[in-house]
Every structure is written in structure tokens, then in C-alpha cells.
Amino acid sequence: MPKIVPIKDLRDTNKISELCHSVKMPVFVTKNGYDDMVIMSSEVYDSMLYRQSIIDAVLEGAVQIDNGEGIDGESVKKSLGEKYGFRL
């Protein structure tokens, strides 16, 4: 469940920091009852960036396969086996 706090709660920076670290997800900040900002711990931010980089790599691979640029797994295994002298 997302955590939502009013903007006035940002005055207590220690409390907000503890909240961001304890919920381990972005915290939504509202102003006059409407979404205004999102804050999070650096740990959550780094995790989100890492996950996004994986998603981007998978999508790039899918596009390459759709464009006929990809290499199938069997070809990769054969090539590696020949290059390094072992059988996969």
C-alpha cells in the first residue's frame, strides 16, 4: 500500500527520513489534497534504477530479435565452445 503524507509533514525531516527508510518504497507527498512530489530513500532509488536497467536491456534484446539482429542461444553456445575449447 503506498504511503501518502501531506507536504506540511516535510518540516520534520528526521521523521520523513525514517519513514522513507522503513517503508522501502516511494512516499507520495500531497499539497492541498493533490499529488505534488514523490520522495524515497537512496536505497529504493538505486533499486529502481537497477530494475529499470534490466528491463531496458531485455526490451532492447526483444527489439533486436524482432529486427532479425539477435543470435539464438544454440549459436552462442556453439561459438563459445569453439572459442574456449569446451562443450556447453
Backbone hydrogen bonds, N-H to C=O, Kabsch-Sander energy under -0.5 kcal/mol:
donor,donor_aa,acceptor,acceptor_aa,energy
3,K,26,P,-0.7
5,V,28,F,-2.8
7,I,30,T,-2.4
9,D,6,P,-1.8
10,L,7,I,-1.8
11,R,8,K,-1.4
12,D,9,D,-1.2
13,T,11,R,-1.4
16,I,12,D,-2.1
17,S,13,T,-2.6
18,E,14,N,-2.5
19,L,15,K,-2.3
20,C,16,I,-2.8
21,H,17,S,-2.1
22,S,18,E,-2.1
23,V,19,L,-2.5
24,K,20,C,-0.9
27,V,39,I,-3.7
28,F,3,K,-2.8
28,F,26,P,-0.5
29,V,37,M,-3.1
30,T,5,V,-2.5
31,K,34,Y,-2.8
34,Y,31,K,-1.6
36,D,29,V,-2.4
37,M,29,V,-1.9
39,I,27,V,-2.6
45,Y,41,S,-2.2
46,D,42,S,-2.8
47,S,43,E,-2.0
48,M,44,V,-2.4
49,L,45,Y,-2.4
50,Y,46,D,-2.3
51,R,47,S,-2.5
52,Q,48,M,-2.4
53,S,49,L,-2.2
54,I,50,Y,-1.8
55,I,51,R,-2.4
56,D,52,Q,-2.7
57,A,53,S,-2.0
58,V,54,I,-2.4
59,L,55,I,-2.6
60,E,56,D,-2.5
61,G,57,A,-2.2
62,A,58,V,-2.2
63,V,59,L,-2.3
64,Q,60,E,-2.3
65,I,61,G,-2.4
66,D,62,A,-2.5
67,N,63,V,-1.8
68,G,65,I,-1.6
69,E,64,Q,-3.3
70,G,64,Q,-0.8
76,V,72,D,-1.7
77,K,73,G,-2.5
78,K,74,E,-2.3
79,S,75,S,-2.5
80,L,76,V,-2.7
81,G,77,K,-2.5
82,E,78,K,-2.4
83,K,79,S,-2.4
84,Y,80,L,-2.8
85,G,81,G,-1.2
86,F,81,G,-1.4
